[in-house]
Amino acid sequence: MNSTTTTANNRNINEITSDNAQSFIVKNKVAVYTVIGLIVAAIVGFGLFKQFGEKSQDAYNSKIYTFESTVLKDYLAKPADTTAAKTLENGIQNLHLEMGNYLGLLPVVIKASDALVASSHFAEARSVLAVGEKVSNDDYSDYFIQSRQAVVFEDMGEDKLAIETLEKMTSKSVKVFEGKTYLDLGRLYLKTGDKTKAKKNFTYVVEKAKDEAEFVKIANLYLSKL
């Protein structure tokens, strides 16, 4: 949940923040894509493992396992290879064509998108996450997909889409690192010149996300410069 595998230069932090604040935001961006354990815990709660146990899904589960053991493994062995990145993207799309919106695809979609983002294959990651968006069937799954989409959109320079995605996240029942979501919204609104909405979102972090102390500190820093 808090923010995903990319480097500091993948996201322009507005100049009003200190180096420490910028470093913290980047570290939290990396963390969002590294909580696979929590993702697994979440999907357990929504019955994914039960679905895996159904005989009618055994063939799908076997193909997903084979895909992870071959295509995904091959990509992880040479993540800088653009051909391997495209092969991984196409492989996910082919699985989706074959299996439809089978929820069992969600973990491998997240693993693949995280791996692609880690090596700055943003276009391929965007395509893979689009599959995840179709597969997702509840607010919890939506959070894991949309939090990643927002990062990819911003890294691709599409700040408007990143804002739209983050706004969708605020309307969901699942509130994971809510302070970071609003902090990112404020930062992006400031980046696009809307100081009024930026201030509104930074203020929300300060007033409503008091248990997320580091995000509150950064929000206060932004507010002090507005």
Secondary structure as GFF3:
##gff-version 3
##sequence-region A 1 226
A	DSSP	three_ten_helix	8	10	.	.	.	ID=ss1
A	DSSP	alpha_helix	19	30	.	.	.	ID=ss2
A	DSSP	three_ten_helix	32	34	.	.	.	ID=ss3
A	DSSP	alpha_helix	36	45	.	.	.	ID=ss4
A	DSSP	alpha_helix	48	52	.	.	.	ID=ss5
A	DSSP	three_ten_helix	55	57	.	.	.	ID=ss6
A	DSSP	alpha_helix	58	67	.	.	.	ID=ss7
A	DSSP	pi_helix	68	72	.	.	.	ID=ss8
A	DSSP	alpha_helix	73	77	.	.	.	ID=ss9
A	DSSP	alpha_helix	82	99	.	.	.	ID=ss10
A	DSSP	three_ten_helix	103	105	.	.	.	ID=ss11
A	DSSP	alpha_helix	106	118	.	.	.	ID=ss12
A	DSSP	alpha_helix	122	135	.	.	.	ID=ss13
A	DSSP	alpha_helix	139	155	.	.	.	ID=ss14
A	DSSP	alpha_helix	159	170	.	.	.	ID=ss15
A	DSSP	alpha_helix	178	191	.	.	.	ID=ss16
A	DSSP	alpha_helix	195	208	.	.	.	ID=ss17
A	DSSP	alpha_helix	213	225	.	.	.	ID=ss18
###
